[in-house]
Amino acid sequence: MNRLMIFLDAIRDHLDSHALPPASSVEVTTWAAPVSVQLDTDTVTGVASGLATWAATLDGARVSLWRTPDGGRVQLELTGRAPCGVLVRVYGGVPFDPVTFPDLPVETDQDMPVWLLRQWARAGEEAA
């Protein structure tokens, strides 16, 4: 069996095993980050909730954020490994808000703790 089939089987099994949020795209390749998932939401609460849900299903979950060159958006990205060892990247973009992202200059990549995703998701649920 070739590597692509292994990665396809791994992500299919992972999606079947967990109640994960909707994705707008899933890309499976045989190079650096074999599985990439784009979340189907663009709100801070939605992206944070989606990434937090994914984080609970991956080993070694790490989160980073990056502000776009025009300064108008922030991409939040989670990386980790499915239990079978396949590297998974899950991401979503949100509008830049100086209150939410006070220390994030344009074109800056920063790590952030996974617990902060859970806090943002809970804050949005309380506001709804």
Secondary structure, 3 states (H helix, E strand, C coil): CCHHHHHHHHHHHHHHHCCCCCEEEEEECCCCCCEEEEECCCCHHHHHHHHHHHHCCCEEEEEEEEECCCCCEEEEEEEEECCCCCEEEEEEEEECCCCCCCCCCCCCEEEECHHHHHHHHHHHHHHC
